[in-house]
Amino acid sequence: MPYRPPLVAHEYFVADPPELPVRARGEGGLSAITTAELVAADGGEVLLKAVTSADETLVVQVGVAGEGVIRVRLSEDATARPRSERAIALVSPRTYQGARAEVAPDGPILIDAGPLRAEISLAPWHLRFTDAAGATLVEQDRGHTDISGRLRTLPFGRSSAAGTPVAYHESFAAAPDEAFAGFGESFTRLDKRGQRPVMWNFDAFGAESQRAYKNVPLYLSSRGYGVLVDSGAPTEFDVCQSTHSVVQIVVPDDVMDYYVIAGPTPSEVLDRYDLLTCRPSLPPKWAFGTWISSGFCVDSQERVLARARTIRRRGIPCDVLHLDTYWQADGHWSELKWDAENFPDPDGMLAELDGMGFKVCLWMNPYISHLSPAFREASAAGYFLKNQDGETYVADCWHGSFPACGIVDFTNPAAVEWFKGLLRPLLRQGVAAFKTDFAEGVPADAVAFNGMPGADLHNVYTLLFNDVVAEVTREVHGHNLVWARSSYLGGQRHSAQWGGDTYTSYAAMGSTLRGGLAHGLSGVPFWSHDAGGFTGRPTDDLYVRWTQFGALSPLLRLHGTTTREPWEFPEVEAAAVAALKLRYRLMPYIYSAAVEAARTGAPMMRALCVDFPDDPVAWQADLQYLLGRDLLVAPMTAPEGARQVYLPRGRWVDYWTGEVLDGSRYVTVAKPLDQIPLFVRHGALIPVTAQRDTVDVPAEITLVAFGGGDGTVEVHDADGVTIAVATRDGADLRVAVTGPKRVTGVELAPVAGAPARAVIS
């Protein structure tokens, strides 16, 4: 029988990236830069006229874009910019006082950015990046050819089809043991070697593949550098897949515009990346508490208030109630109006919830059903994206499960103000934040108000959407928190993102974890996921294990297509709530880690390579992480209750037993259902607080010493910075405290060799 593909569900709303044209057999069009000549040198930048293998003349610009950052541009025109910049600027180069270009008569051109240097050979063309001492970090691939002399890797140059330029490309040599991480929230293995991520925002359909809601064209190398591509186009990274020793980058845009960023550590790369884009936005402190959702099911004012009272009565720590789609009338989603039948008195409800200590988050998205009266108003005013005929683009944004919709056009200033006008009354009413769902589905053939085609707008649309919601939220409440599903380059300015619609399985929990680690290494530290999984009802054990993972994630939300309320899992409610209580006990530690992440760009949920970049295993052990600097978390991603955990170098203390384990090895860890595998760096001081129902700013904290050696901890809070310094003095641990908080005691974990007592001075 002839081969037939397997039967799979179709994605009816096709928003796939447009295919690049294919050259006809025998047609030329692949060109490589062969030689170049200097046109101008200005400070730390040079302008070069380059000749290609196809006798084209292109422009190359190489210059310093900040300390430790070098920018490379290839185009026909020195003024060319990425097409997505018509909607939003993604990258802003910096100045660096030490920048310089050295042009020798017969030698290579040197571009000096301090910790990073570029060495340019003109004839033949070659570009190499080194550290300050001259050691190679990365260099252009010198070209792989077959026996016929044909190129088998894409050179630094461009490709044309039917005589029209269609893409620029670059290739970097890769060492055999080099690992690569980043690229946004990709749910595959953390080390992307052997993979081919495409920067195109998709509905990720279960969060178990390379389809990603949040793409970021940035990667970090285990050899101590990063590469950032400035483009909103569907850039493709062939990470040693086609050829084991080459990373190939294809940019279907008007310019190849990339930055090489010095490390040597991932944290230093991310710090410099933030300077090019923006610092992460710190969420308000209440956002670090538990979020409990209505779930994707019919809700009402009576149910919401009953949920709130039950949470408080059962002593479940919680700060945010999230109301998903059904706070609006069925069939009128995204009109942003309360369902008057099910929510007859939203003002009274919000006031009562506020009195109980709850913030409220509402679901919304930028798609409006064509059956809605709001659609007719917005369509007549020109507030939606258009099709090729100039009419409102009506798209099947819900994959056949909801009426087709118009897509709000945020390139239209009038549409932006109209949309803010829908949100502002809800915020003034007492709603604290919005969950900004969807926004990955801009069709490639749509046309925006500013003239951009959908293919150019697709990836950056989510930034415009989240910007609008964040701006109006800041206007009313003074914070810019959105709970976003989709994002792109620079999206760390939107202070909360979650992993989307995951399947409800242990395997999906594992892929979700990997997505969070990758996203953290893409510059986004404040990330979460649907604890319990989204689609379907989790088994009791999976519910507990996923809740434990959520409780030790940067942010925590219980949400799914069925209820995730702890009392609906009566056999395991106590274990799930214990995980939430552990989070609230650790809140001084967690919030301090959050403040550090906002200041430095390093993730809260740290892949091991962040702290151990020279350990090859740290780039591969991607089902565990450090929460902050001192807690090593290894969620149980299988139902057996046992797993392998890699302990990096040093000594680690089992949080539950006090057992001290040597690092640089894998250990087998078995834990009962009420305990997550959790380890503490030996000698760490962990700040904790008394159990509370909501997150606050405690005046008093306790320190827990794991091992009782010399150590320092900084506790960051709204009242300032408190510093505790511990010094071992024989059998005593002396702790000196400065700052606004009062340390009421030092608990000594039951660790072998710990001091006998602690003294606070």
C-alpha positions in Angstrom: 0.0 0.0 0.0 1.2 3.5 -0.6 2.3 5.5 2.4 -0.4 7.6 4.1 0.2 10.1 6.9 -1.4 9.4 10.3 -4.8 10.9 11.0 -4.4 13.9 13.2 -6.6 16.8 14.3 -6.3 19.8 11.9 -5.5 23.3 13.0 -8.3 25.0 11.2 -7.0 28.5 11.9 -3.8 28.4 9.8 -1.3 31.0 11.0 1.8 29.1 10.0 4.9 31.0 8.8 5.0 31.5 5.0 7.3 29.1 3.2 10.5 30.5 1.7 10.5 30.2 -2.1 12.3 27.2 -3.6 14.9 27.9 -6.3 14.3 26.2 -9.6 16.7 23.4 -10.5 19.9 24.9 -11.8 19.0 28.4 -10.7 21.7 30.4 -8.8 20.9 32.5 -5.8 22.9 31.3 -2.9 25.7 33.8 -2.3 28.5 34.1 0.2 30.6 37.1 1.2 34.0 36.5 -0.3 35.9 39.8 0.2 35.3 43.2 1.6 37.0 46.6 1.7 36.9 49.3 4.3 34.6 52.3 3.6 34.6 54.1 6.9 35.7 53.6 10.5 34.1 55.7 13.3 34.9 55.0 16.9 34.0 51.4 17.6 32.3 50.7 14.2 33.4 50.0 10.7 31.4 50.2 7.4 32.5 47.7 4.7 31.6 47.1 1.1 31.4 43.4 0.5 31.4 41.4 -2.6 29.6 38.0 -2.8 30.2 34.9 -4.8 27.4 36.0 -7.0 29.1 39.3 -7.8 26.7 41.2 -5.6 27.7 44.2 -3.6 26.4 44.3 -0.1 27.0 46.4 3.0 28.5 44.9 6.2 28.6 46.9 9.5 30.4 45.7 12.6 30.4 47.8 15.7 30.3 47.9 19.5 26.7 48.0 20.8 27.6 48.0 24.5 30.3 46.7 26.8 30.8 43.1 25.8 28.4 43.4 22.9 29.2 43.5 19.2 26.6 44.1 16.5 26.9 42.7 12.9 24.6 43.8 10.1 24.4 42.6 6.5 22.1 44.2 3.9 21.9 46.0 0.6 21.4 49.3 2.2 23.2 50.6 5.4 20.0 52.1 6.6 17.9 48.9 6.3 16.1 47.8 9.4 14.1 44.7 10.4 10.6 44.9 9.0 9.0 44.3 12.4 10.4 47.7 13.5 7.5 49.4 11.8 5.4 48.2 14.7 7.9 48.2 17.6 11.7 48.5 18.2 13.0 45.2 19.7 16.6 46.1 20.5 18.3 49.3 21.4 22.2 49.3 21.1 24.1 50.9 23.9 27.2 53.1 24.0 30.5 52.0 25.5 33.2 54.5 26.2 36.0 52.0 25.7 34.8 51.0 22.2 37.4 51.2 19.5 38.3 50.0 16.0 41.8 49.2 15.1 42.5 49.3 11.3 46.0 48.0 10.3 47.2 48.4 6.7 47.9 44.7 6.2 46.3 43.0 9.2 42.8 42.2 10.3 40.4 44.9 11.6 39.9 44.6 15.3 36.7 45.8 17.1 37.2 46.1 20.8 34.1 46.0 23.2 36.1 45.2 26.3 35.3 41.6 27.3 34.5 40.8 23.7 36.4 41.5 20.5 35.8 40.9 16.8 38.5 40.1 14.3 37.7 40.8 10.7 39.7 39.4 7.8 38.8 41.1 4.5 40.4 38.9 1.8 39.2 36.2 2.1 36.4 37.3 4.3 36.2 35.9 7.9 34.8 37.0 11.2 35.9 35.7 14.6 34.9 36.7 18.1 37.3 36.4 21.0 37.5 37.3 24.7 39.8 40.1 25.9 42.7 37.7 26.0 42.3 36.6 22.4 40.8 33.2 23.0 38.2 32.2 20.4 34.6 32.2 21.6 32.9 31.7 18.3 33.7 32.3 14.6 32.0 32.0 11.3 31.9 28.6 9.7 34.5 28.5 6.8 32.1 26.6 4.6 31.3 22.9 4.2 31.5 21.7 0.5 30.9 18.3 -1.0 33.1 16.6 -3.6 31.5 18.8 -6.3 32.4 21.9 -4.5 28.8 22.8 -3.6 28.1 24.5 -0.3 26.4 22.2 2.3 26.0 24.9 4.9 24.6 28.4 4.6 27.3 31.0 4.4 27.4 34.6 5.7 25.4 36.0 2.8 21.9 35.9 1.3 19.7 33.8 -0.9 17.5 34.8 -3.8 14.7 33.0 -5.7 13.5 34.1 -9.1 15.9 37.0 -8.9 14.4 38.3 -5.6 16.3 38.3 -2.3 14.4 36.2 0.2 16.6 35.7 3.2 19.9 36.5 4.8 22.0 33.8 6.6 24.9 33.3 8.9 26.7 30.2 10.1 28.9 29.7 13.2 31.3 26.9 13.9 30.3 24.7 16.8 32.6 22.7 19.0 31.7 19.0 19.4 30.9 19.4 23.1 29.2 22.8 22.8 25.7 23.1 24.3 23.1 25.7 23.4 20.1 26.9 25.4 17.4 29.6 25.1 15.2 30.3 22.1 12.2 31.1 24.3 9.8 28.7 25.9 10.6 25.6 23.9 9.3 22.4 25.6 12.0 20.1 24.2 15.3 19.3 25.8 17.1 22.3 27.2 20.2 21.7 25.1 18.9 22.5 21.6 21.8 20.8 19.9 20.3 18.7 17.1 17.1 20.7 17.0 15.8 23.4 14.6 13.8 26.0 16.5 11.8 28.4 14.3 10.9 31.8 15.8 7.2 31.8 15.1 4.6 32.0 17.9 2.2 29.1 17.8 -0.6 27.7 19.9 1.6 25.0 21.5 -1.1 22.3 21.7 -0.2 20.5 24.9 3.2 22.1 25.5 5.1 19.0 24.6 6.9 20.0 21.3 9.0 22.7 19.7 5.8 24.7 19.0 6.1 27.6 21.4 3.8 30.4 22.5 6.8 32.5 23.4 9.8 32.7 21.0 13.0 34.7 21.7 15.7 34.7 19.0 18.4 34.5 21.7 20.7 31.6 22.6 23.4 31.0 25.1 26.4 28.8 24.6 28.3 26.6 27.0 31.4 28.3 25.7 30.6 31.6 27.3 28.7 33.8 24.8 25.3 34.5 23.5 23.8 35.4 20.1 20.7 37.6 19.7 19.0 38.2 16.3 17.1 41.4 16.0 14.1 40.5 13.8 10.4 39.7 14.2 10.6 37.4 11.2 10.3 33.6 11.4 14.0 33.2 11.9 15.2 29.6 11.8 18.1 28.3 13.9 19.6 25.0 12.6 21.4 24.1 15.8 23.9 21.5 14.5 21.0 19.4 13.1 21.9 19.5 9.4 25.6 19.6 10.1 26.9 18.5 13.5 29.6 21.3 13.7 27.6 24.3 12.5 24.8 26.6 13.8 23.0 28.0 10.8 20.7 31.0 11.0 18.2 32.0 8.3 16.5 35.4 8.6 13.7 36.1 6.0 14.0 39.9 6.4 15.5 42.9 4.8 18.6 42.7 6.9 20.7 40.3 8.9 21.1 42.1 12.2 22.6 40.2 15.1 24.5 40.7 18.3 27.2 38.6 19.9 27.1 39.0 23.7 30.0 38.2 26.0 29.6 36.1 29.2 31.4 34.2 30.3 28.5 33.0 32.5 24.8 32.8 31.5 24.0 35.4 34.1 26.4 37.9 32.5 25.0 37.2 29.0 21.5 37.9 30.3 22.5 41.0 32.1 23.9 42.4 28.9 20.9 41.2 26.9 18.6 43.2 29.3 20.6 46.3 28.6 19.8 45.9 24.9 16.1 45.2 25.5 14.8 46.0 29.0 15.0 44.8 32.6 12.4 42.3 33.8 9.5 44.0 35.5 9.0 42.9 39.1 5.5 41.7 39.8 3.7 43.2 42.9 4.4 41.1 45.9 0.9 39.7 46.2 1.4 38.0 42.8 3.9 35.6 44.4 1.0 34.1 46.5 -1.2 31.3 45.3 -3.6 31.9 42.4 -6.6 29.7 42.4 -8.7 29.6 39.2 -12.4 29.0 38.5 -11.1 26.6 35.8 -12.4 26.5 32.2 -16.0 25.9 33.4 -19.2 27.9 34.0 -18.8 30.2 37.0 -21.0 32.7 38.9 -20.8 35.3 41.6 -22.2 32.9 44.1 -19.6 30.2 43.2 -16.7 32.8 43.4 -17.7 34.0 46.9 -18.3 30.4 48.1 -14.8 29.5 46.7 -13.3 32.4 48.6 -15.0 31.6 51.9 -14.0 27.9 51.5 -10.3 28.8 50.9 -10.2 31.0 54.1 -12.2 28.5 56.2 -9.9 25.6 55.2 -6.8 27.6 55.9 -5.5 27.4 52.3 -3.0 30.2 51.7 -4.1 32.2 48.7 -3.9 35.8 47.4 -5.5 35.8 43.9 -8.7 34.4 42.5 -8.6 34.0 38.8 -11.9 34.1 36.9 -11.5 32.5 33.5 -13.7 32.8 30.4 -17.1 32.4 32.0 -17.1 35.7 33.9 -18.5 36.9 30.6 -21.7 35.5 28.9 -21.2 32.4 26.8 -20.9 33.6 23.2 -19.8 37.1 24.2 -16.2 36.3 25.3 -13.8 39.2 24.9 -16.5 41.8 25.0 -15.0 42.5 28.4 -18.4 42.8 30.1 -19.7 40.9 33.1 -22.3 38.3 32.6 -25.2 40.2 34.2 -27.1 37.0 34.9 -24.4 35.1 36.7 -22.6 38.2 38.1 -25.5 40.5 39.1 -23.4 42.6 41.5 -19.7 42.6 40.5 -19.0 45.7 42.6 -20.3 44.1 45.7 -18.5 40.8 44.9 -15.1 42.6 44.4 -15.5 44.6 47.6 -16.3 41.5 49.6 -13.3 39.6 48.1 -11.0 42.6 48.9 -12.2 42.4 52.5 -11.2 38.8 52.6 -7.7 39.6 51.2 -8.2 38.5 47.6 -7.0 40.1 44.4 -9.0 39.3 41.3 -7.7 38.5 37.8 -9.9 38.2 34.8 -9.4 36.3 31.6 -9.4 38.1 28.2 -7.9 37.9 24.7 -7.7 40.2 21.6 -10.2 38.2 19.5 -13.9 39.3 19.3 -16.6 37.0 17.9 -18.2 38.1 14.7 -21.6 37.5 16.4 -20.9 40.1 19.0 -22.3 43.6 19.0 -18.8 44.8 19.9 -17.6 43.2 16.7 -19.9 45.3 14.6 -18.8 48.5 16.3 -15.1 47.8 16.1 -15.3 46.5 12.5 -17.1 49.6 11.4 -14.4 51.8 13.0 -11.6 49.9 11.4 -10.2 48.4 14.7 -9.5 44.9 13.4 -6.8 43.5 11.1 -7.9 43.4 7.4 -7.7 40.8 4.7 -6.2 41.3 1.3 -9.5 42.8 0.1 -9.4 45.5 2.8 -12.3 43.9 4.8 -12.2 42.8 8.4 -10.2 39.5 8.7 -12.5 37.0 10.3 -10.5 34.1 11.5 -11.1 30.7 13.2 -9.0 31.7 16.2 -10.5 28.9 18.4 -9.8 25.9 16.1 -13.4 25.3 15.4 -14.6 25.4 19.0 -15.9 29.0 19.1 -17.3 31.4 16.5 -14.8 33.0 14.1 -13.4 36.3 15.4 -11.9 39.7 14.4 -8.4 40.4 15.7 -7.9 43.8 17.3 -5.3 45.8 15.4 -2.9 47.3 18.0 -1.0 49.2 15.3 -4.1 51.5 15.1 -3.9 54.2 17.8 -7.7 54.6 17.8 -8.1 50.8 18.3 -5.6 50.9 21.2 -7.6 53.7 23.0 -10.9 51.8 22.3 -9.5 48.6 23.8 -8.1 50.5 26.9 -11.6 51.9 27.3 -13.0 48.4 27.7 -10.4 47.5 30.4 -10.3 50.7 32.4 -13.8 50.5 34.0 -13.0 46.9 35.2 -9.8 48.0 36.8 -11.4 50.9 38.5 -14.1 48.6 39.7 -11.5 46.6 41.6 -10.1 44.0 39.2 -6.4 43.8 39.9 -5.0 42.2 36.7 -5.8 40.5 33.4 -4.8 37.1 32.0 -3.9 38.0 28.4 -4.6 34.7 26.6 -3.9 33.8 22.9 -2.4 36.4 20.6 -0.2 33.9 18.7 -2.7 33.7 15.8 -2.0 36.6 13.5 -2.5 35.2 10.0 0.4 35.7 7.6 -1.8 37.2 4.9 -3.5 39.7 7.2 -2.9 43.5 6.8 -2.5 45.9 9.7 -3.5 49.6 10.0 0.1 50.7 9.6 0.4 48.6 6.4 2.4 45.7 7.9 1.6 42.3 6.5 0.6 39.7 9.0 3.9 37.7 8.5 5.9 40.7 9.7 3.4 41.5 12.5 2.8 38.0 13.7 5.5 37.6 16.4 5.5 41.2 17.7 1.7 41.4 17.9 1.8 39.9 21.3 4.2 42.6 22.6 1.7 45.3 21.4 -1.2 43.4 23.0 0.5 43.0 26.3 1.9 46.6 26.2 -1.7 47.9 25.9 -3.0 45.9 28.8 0.1 46.6 31.0 -0.2 50.3 30.3 -3.8 50.7 31.3 -3.2 48.5 34.4 -0.3 50.7 35.4 -2.4 53.8 34.9 -5.1 52.6 37.3 -3.2 50.4 39.8 0.5 51.4 39.5 1.8 48.0 38.4 2.0 46.5 35.0 1.3 42.8 35.8 -0.3 40.8 33.0 -0.6 37.0 33.1 0.5 36.3 29.5 0.4 33.2 27.3 2.4 34.5 24.3 5.4 36.8 24.2 8.5 37.6 22.1 11.9 39.3 22.3 11.8 41.9 25.1 8.7 40.4 26.7 10.3 40.3 30.1 8.8 43.8 30.6 5.5 42.0 31.1 6.0 40.7 34.5 4.2 37.3 34.5 4.0 34.6 31.8 2.7 31.1 32.1 3.3 27.9 30.1 -0.1 27.6 28.4 -2.4 24.7 27.8 -0.5 21.7 29.0 -1.7 18.2 28.9 -2.5 16.5 32.2 0.3 13.9 32.5 3.7 13.4 34.1 5.3 13.7 30.7 3.7 17.1 30.2 4.8 18.2 33.6 8.4 17.3 32.5 8.1 19.2 29.2 6.6 22.2 31.0 9.5 22.3 33.3 11.9 22.3 30.4 9.9 25.1 28.8 10.3 27.2 32.0 14.0 26.6 32.1 14.5 27.6 28.5 12.4 30.7 28.9 14.4 31.7 32.0 17.6 31.4 29.9 15.8 33.7 27.3 15.6 36.5 29.8 12.2 35.9 31.4 12.5 35.2 35.1 8.8 35.5 36.2 7.1 32.4 34.8 4.5 29.9 35.9 2.4 27.0 34.6 -1.0 25.4 35.3 -0.4 23.4 38.4 -2.2 20.1 37.9 -2.0 20.4 34.1 -4.6 22.1 32.0 -6.5 19.5 29.8 -8.5 17.0 31.8 -8.5 16.0 35.4 -5.2 14.9 37.0 -4.9 11.8 39.1 -4.5 12.4 42.8 -0.8 11.8 42.9 -0.2 13.9 39.8 -2.2 16.8 41.3 0.0 16.7 44.4 3.3 16.4 42.5 2.4 19.2 40.1 1.2 21.4 43.0 4.6 20.9 44.7 6.3 21.9 41.5 4.1 25.0 41.2 4.7 25.9 44.9 8.5 26.0 44.2 8.2 27.9 40.9 8.6 31.6 40.4 4.8 32.1 40.4 2.0 29.7 41.2 -1.5 29.1 39.7 -3.9 26.2 40.1 -5.9 26.1 36.8 -7.4 23.6 34.3 -10.4 22.6 32.3 -11.7 20.9 35.4 -11.5 22.2 39.0 -8.1 22.4 40.7 -9.6 23.4 44.1 -7.7 21.4 46.7 -10.9 20.2 48.5 -12.0 18.6 45.3 -9.1 16.1 45.8 -10.1 15.0 49.3 -7.7 12.1 49.6 -4.6 14.3 48.9 -5.8 17.7 49.9 -3.6 17.9 53.0 -0.5 17.1 50.9 -1.3 19.7 48.3 -2.0 22.4 50.8 1.2 21.5 52.7 3.1 22.4 49.5 1.3 25.8 49.4 2.1 26.4 53.0 5.8 25.6 52.4 5.8 28.3 49.7 4.4 30.9 52.1 6.9 29.9 54.8 9.7 30.4 52.2 8.2 33.7 51.0 11.1 35.9 52.3 13.5 33.7 50.4 11.3 33.5 47.2 10.6 37.3 47.1 14.3 38.1 47.7 15.2 35.9 44.7 12.6 37.7 42.7 14.1 41.1 43.5 17.5 39.8 42.5 16.1 38.5 39.2 14.5 41.8 38.3 17.7 43.6 39.1 20.1 41.3 37.2 18.0 39.4 34.6 19.1 36.0 35.9 16.1 33.6 36.2 14.5 32.8 39.5 14.1 29.2 38.3 17.7 28.6 37.4 18.8 25.8 35.1 21.9 24.3 36.7 24.1 25.9 34.0 23.4 29.4 35.4 25.4 28.6 38.6 27.6 25.8 37.2 28.3 26.9 33.6 31.6 24.9 33.4 29.9 21.6 34.4 28.8 19.8 31.2 26.1 17.9 33.0 24.5 21.2 34.2 23.5 21.9 30.5 21.8 18.5 30.2 20.1 17.9 33.6 16.9 19.7 32.6 14.3 18.2 34.9 15.5 20.0 38.0 16.6 23.6 38.9 17.8 26.0 41.5 15.1 28.2 42.9 17.2 31.3 43.8 20.8 30.4 44.6 20.4 27.9 47.5 17.4 25.6 46.9 17.7 22.7 44.5 14.3 21.5 43.3 13.7 18.2 41.5 10.0 17.7 40.8 8.8 14.2 40.8 8.1 13.7 37.1 7.0 10.0 37.2 4.4 8.2 39.3 6.8 5.8 40.9 7.9 8.3 43.5 11.7 7.9 42.8 14.0 9.6 40.4 17.6 10.4 39.6 18.8 13.8 40.7 22.1 15.4 39.7 23.8 17.3 42.6 26.3 19.8 41.3 29.6 20.3 43.0 29.6 21.2 46.7 27.6 19.6 49.5 23.9 19.5 49.6 21.5 19.0 52.5 18.2 17.0 52.1 15.6 19.5 53.2 13.5 16.8 54.8 16.0 14.6 56.5 19.1 16.8 57.0 21.3 14.2 55.3 24.4 15.7 53.7 25.3 14.6 50.2 28.4 15.3 48.2 27.8 16.8 44.8 29.2 16.2 41.2 27.1 13.1 40.9 23.7 11.6 40.4 21.8 10.2 43.4 18.6 8.2 43.5 15.9 10.0 45.5 12.7 8.4 46.7 10.1 10.6 48.5 6.6 9.9 49.8 3.7 11.8 48.2 3.8 14.6 50.7 7.5 15.5 50.0 9.1 16.9 46.8 12.8 16.2 46.3 14.4 19.4 47.7 18.0 20.1 48.7 19.7 23.1 50.3 23.2 24.3 49.6 25.3 23.3 52.6 25.9 26.4 54.8 23.0 28.4 53.4 20.9 30.7 55.6 17.2 30.5 54.4 14.9 33.3 55.6 11.4 32.1 56.5 8.3 33.6 58.0 5.3 32.5 60.1 2.3 30.9 58.3 -0.2 33.4 56.9 -3.2 33.3 54.6 -1.9 36.0 52.4 1.5 37.5 51.3 2.5 40.5 53.4 5.5 42.5 54.5 6.5 40.8 57.8 8.4 42.8 60.4 9.8 39.6 61.8 11.5 36.7 60.1 13.4 33.5 61.1 16.6 32.2 59.6 17.2 28.5 59.1 20.8 27.5 59.0 21.7 24.4 57.0 25.1 23.3 58.1 26.0 26.3 60.3 29.1 27.7 58.6 30.1 31.2 57.7 27.5 32.7 55.4 25.5 35.8 54.4 21.9 36.3 53.2 20.2 39.4 51.9 16.4 39.6 52.5 14.7 42.0 50.1 11.2 43.4 50.8 9.1 46.5 50.5 10.6 47.7 53.8 14.2 47.6 52.5 17.1 45.2 52.6 18.0 43.2 55.7 21.4 41.6 55.8 22.3 38.7 58.1 26.0 37.5 58.4 26.7 34.2 60.2 30.1 33.4 61.6 31.0 30.0 63.1 32.6 30.3 66.5 33.3 26.9 67.9 30.0 25.3 68.9 28.2 28.6 68.3 26.8 30.3 65.2 26.9 34.0 65.7 24.5 36.0 63.5 24.7 39.7 63.0 21.7 41.5 61.5 21.4 44.9 60.0 18.3 46.3 58.3 14.6 46.9 59.0 13.5 43.3 59.8 13.9 41.8 63.2 15.3 38.2 63.2 13.4 36.5 66.0 15.5 33.3 65.9 17.8 31.1 64.0 16.7 27.5 63.6 19.5 24.9 63.2 18.6 22.2 60.7 19.5 18.7 61.9 22.7 18.5 59.9 25.7 16.5 61.0 28.4 18.8 62.3 26.1 21.8 62.8 26.8 24.1 65.7 25.1 23.5 69.0 23.4 26.9 69.3 22.8 30.2 67.4 23.4 33.6 68.9 21.9 36.7 67.4 23.9 39.9 67.9 
